[in-house]
């Protein structure tokens, strides 16, 4: 009899649990439908309820955060149009995924010659940083800089430097180098060029200097140049951290590499912040980086990145941040870097952000769609929490998710 009671109770429990789970999933589906707003895209221009919502949210916010799957052609076009719409409410800066000094170089070339200036910079050996070797990304920088021609710090680089060590080293050579630092700097420059020469000869990405270089070479320059200017010191620090971060990666210590990179991103942003904020701690900016960097809370890389820092910083200043994750449409390709030939090629999305978001994709089949994550948060519990981890992370990590149905892969930015 006792066994029968246990069996009956167990069966009843699973019956109720299954029906509760189905009801929860049905409620979530209805909530997703109710939260959806279409984004229209015609002749290169965005409009519609979703665009109006993003503009209104951006006007109310201090930080507008765009976390993306890299390589979507339409996303930088949207970012440029949003920045233009938000400029009047005080937006003056764009945070991007390159090193601080490379961002400064790009801005100087854009200020002088626009997109052609960027083409000239990228024509130099190593001049092309990651991501901005894509046509639409380069044009976004040119469009945004053109909106603020008199601002000398529109572009704020916060990342390490994957490929542009050679222009950084050339820039360092052009500074007033202490006699004690000349030999170590020459040795570092020679090591970089040797590594790149081998990369070109063997077409093997392991010889890209940022992955093959020895951090001790940069440390020697730093120690021999004690009175360096702030810009020189920052650039040398970037080079050393880049080599340290990638050495972790090469050694198979992926989390340590990600954590070290996050620490650098946060450190670089706060350095910029000290320079651009006013006495009340106010400055409006847009940030456009990979989605993991702008995810609130524990990111998909198991780190606490800028997506956690920036909303808290905005609230400390009496403001707020608004964040949107931008994803490619179902079966759409994105531009992915081929490190062997250093060129962007169309390929399926590779960063895993679309995984587990079938509930959103199911309701964005007919066009670009913006989903309000705030409306879904009360429902993310029980089975939806434990069995839909990626959806759970998207719902709480971003305020909005934009699925760019019909999106295309970014094109290569042609330069010599």
ROVOLO-129078 format. One record per residue (C-alpha): residue in three letters; x, y, z. Coordinates in pm, whole numbers, plus 50000, padded with zeros to 5 digits. Layout:
ROVOLO-129078
ALAXYZ
...
This chain:
ROVOLO-129078
UNK500005000050000
UNK502835024150091
UNK504555017049758
UNK501295023749573
UNK500885057249751
UNK504415067249657
UNK503785057449295
UNK500535077049281
UNK502135107849440
UNK505095105949206
UNK502855102848900
UNK500695131749018
UNK503775153249081
UNK505145147648729
UNK501705153348576
UNK501365186648756
UNK504985196248683
UNK504655188548313
UNK501425208148282
UNK502925237048479
UNK505985237248251
UNK503835236947938
UNK501755265448079
UNK504915284948161
UNK506285279947810
UNK502935290447662
UNK502905321747878
UNK506465329647774
UNK505545325747407
UNK502645349947449
UNK504845374547635
UNK507455373147359
UNK504765380747102
UNK503475409947306
UNK506995423847357
UNK507955422646988
UNK508335454146779
UNK509235454046408
UNK512275471946273
UNK511905482945912
UNK514905485045681
UNK514515500445335
UNK517115515745103
UNK519725516445378
UNK517485534045633
UNK515895521045952
UNK512475530846083
UNK509435516946261
UNK508385510546621
UNK511635492946717
UNK513815521446591
UNK511655547046772
UNK511925526647094
UNK515715524547074
UNK516025561847010
UNK513715570547299
UNK515505546647534
UNK518855560747424
UNK517765596547493
UNK516815586747847
UNK520085567947908
UNK523655578647973
UNK525185547747812
UNK523765530147506
UNK525275495247480
UNK525205474547160
UNK526395438947219
UNK526705421146888
UNK527505390246693
UNK530395404546491
UNK530175406746114
UNK526525416446049
UNK526535442045768
UNK523355459645879
UNK524335464146245
UNK526985491646203
UNK524565509045967
UNK521995508546246
UNK524545520246504
UNK525525550046289
UNK521895559846235
UNK521135556446606
UNK524165577346698
UNK523015604546459
UNK519565604146621
UNK521065605346972
UNK523745631646914
UNK521315659546996
UNK520695644947342
UNK524405646347426
UNK526135615647285
UNK529785623947211
UNK531755591347225
UNK531835556347076
UNK533555528347271
UNK535065502347038
UNK536985469647052
UNK540505481946965
UNK543415495247169
UNK543355531747285
UNK546235543647064
UNK544935526446750
UNK541525542646810
UNK543295576146835
UNK545185569746509
UNK541985560046329
UNK540255591446454
UNK543115613746338
UNK542995598745988
UNK539205601545977
UNK539345637946089
UNK541755646245808
UNK540455625945514
UNK537325607345620
UNK536935571845497
UNK539835576545255
UNK542035585045554
UNK541145551945711
UNK541945534645384
UNK545395550845388
UNK546045540345746
UNK545025504545679
UNK547285503045372
UNK550325504345601
UNK551665470745727
UNK549595460846028
UNK547395491346000
UNK544135472145992
UNK542765463646337
UNK540265435946395
UNK536635442546292
UNK537265475646117
UNK538635458145813
UNK534965453445725
UNK533405478545488
UNK530305486945690
UNK532245489546016
UNK534775513545862
UNK531995534845717
UNK530245535946057
UNK533395551246210
UNK533585576845930
UNK529905586045961
UNK530045590246338
UNK533285610146330
UNK531755633046066
UNK528955641246313
UNK531515654246566
UNK534385669846367
UNK535525692346654
UNK535635664746917
UNK539095648646934
UNK538095618747144
UNK535025604746972
UNK536535569846940
UNK537495553647269
UNK539475521547230
UNK539325498747532
UNK540665465047415
UNK543995448147356
UNK545575449147010
UNK545325417546802
UNK547165427746485
UNK548315463846492
UNK551495460946696
UNK553605473646402
UNK551965508146374
UNK552075510846753
UNK555795503046754
UNK556395527346469
UNK554545554146667
UNK556705546746971
UNK559865550046761
UNK558695584746654
UNK558445597147014
UNK561295612247217
UNK562805579147319
UNK565195578947613
UNK568675566547522
UNK568255538547773
UNK565085526647595
UNK566355527647236
UNK568005493447230
UNK565105474947405
UNK562575492047177
UNK564605482646869
UNK564785446746991
UNK561005445947045
UNK560355460746699
UNK562695435746537
UNK560985406546715
UNK557605418646591
UNK558785421446231
UNK560485387346239
UNK557305371346369
UNK555155387646101
UNK557655378145829
UNK557335341845934
UNK553545344845937
UNK553555357445577
UNK555985330245469
UNK554185301045629
UNK550605314745641
UNK550395302245997
UNK548425323646248
UNK550555311446539
UNK553245335846422
UNK551005366646451
UNK553105386446696
UNK550365392646950
UNK550165354846999
UNK553855346446952
UNK555595375647123
UNK557325375247460
UNK555855399647718
UNK559315403047872
UNK560465422447565
UNK557875449447638
UNK558655448848008
UNK562295456747925
UNK561205487647731
UNK558935499148013
UNK561685495548273
UNK564195514048055
UNK561785543147989
UNK560765555048340
UNK559815590648242
UNK557575581447947
UNK554565603047867
UNK551085590547957
UNK550375580447596
UNK553665561647563
UNK553185544547896
UNK549605534747807
UNK550685520847468
UNK553505500147617
UNK551135487247883
UNK548705477047606
UNK551405457947421
UNK552525439547734
UNK548975430547835
UNK548165418847481
UNK551065394347484
UNK550205382347835
UNK546515377147751
UNK547275357547436
UNK550015337247603
UNK547365323847841
UNK545275314647537
UNK548145297247356
UNK548885277447673
UNK545295264847684
UNK544245286747979
UNK541145300947817
UNK539415314448128
UNK542575331448253
UNK542935347847911
UNK539325360047914
UNK539625372748270
UNK542865391548197
UNK541215407147892
UNK538195417948095
UNK540465434248351
UNK542145453848071
UNK538805464147916
UNK537565477348249
UNK540865494548326
UNK540975511647986
UNK537365523048005
UNK537875538348349
UNK540975556848225
UNK538905571747944
UNK536095579248185
UNK538355599948410
UNK539255620948106
UNK535835626547951
UNK533435629548246
UNK532485663348383
UNK532405673048749
UNK528995657048792
UNK530255624448644
UNK528225629348328
UNK529125620447969
UNK526945602547717
UNK528395574747507
UNK527575545147288
UNK529515512547322
UNK529615486747044
UNK531435454447127
UNK530945417047117
UNK527865406347312
UNK529805388047583
UNK531545420847677
UNK528275439647726
UNK526255412447897
UNK525065422848243
UNK526075398948521
UNK528095367448466
UNK528875367548095
UNK528945338147857
UNK532725337347921
UNK532135334448298
UNK533515369348368
UNK532095402448489
UNK532745425248194
UNK531835460748087
UNK528195449948071
UNK528255448348449
UNK530455478848511
UNK528725504348288
UNK525125501148417
UNK526385503648776
UNK528535533948689
UNK525575550948521
UNK523385545148826
UNK526065559149058
UNK525895590848847
UNK522105591948867
UNK521615578848515
UNK521055545348351
UNK522325523248074
UNK520235506447807
UNK521565475547632
UNK520585456547318
UNK521975423747189
UNK522045422846808
UNK521945388846637
UNK521915377446273
UNK518775363746117
UNK518135326446100
UNK520395310045839
UNK522125343445775
UNK525885344645735
UNK528205369145910
UNK531705380545814
UNK534325359345990
UNK538055366645984
UNK540215341245804
UNK543505345345999
UNK545515326545735
UNK544815352045463
UNK543735380545694
UNK540485385845510
UNK536805384845604
UNK534685357145454
UNK530915350045481
UNK530305321245722
UNK527705309445977
UNK527685327946309
UNK530415313346529
UNK530115329346874
UNK527185308947000
UNK524935338047093
UNK521995324546890
UNK522015291047071
UNK518945284647286
UNK516995314647153
UNK514565294846936
UNK511615310847115
UNK512725344946985
UNK513685333146640
UNK510315315846602
UNK508625349746621
UNK510985369246397
UNK510595349646074
UNK508965377445874
UNK511315406345941
UNK513715423146183
UNK512245422146532
UNK513115438546864
UNK512135420147184
UNK511815437147524
UNK513595414747774
UNK512275433948074
UNK508795420348006
UNK510055384548011
UNK512035385448335
UNK509175376748578
UNK508595344148387
UNK512165331148386
UNK511935306848675
UNK511535269748733
UNK512095249048420
UNK512555279848205
UNK515495289748425
UNK517175255948451
UNK516625242748098
UNK516915275147896
UNK520225288748022
UNK521035308547706
UNK517585324447700
UNK517835331548073
UNK521195348548019
UNK519825369547731
UNK516725379947924
UNK518675392348226
UNK521885402148048
UNK520285426947805
UNK517295450247802
UNK516475442147439
UNK517335415647183
UNK517255425346817
UNK517135397646558
UNK518095411146217
UNK516095387645996
UNK517415388945641
UNK520785402445754
UNK523885398145540
UNK527615393845601
UNK529775425045610
UNK532015430645308
UNK535785434645304
UNK537015470545334
UNK539135473545022
UNK542535489645064
UNK545995484844921
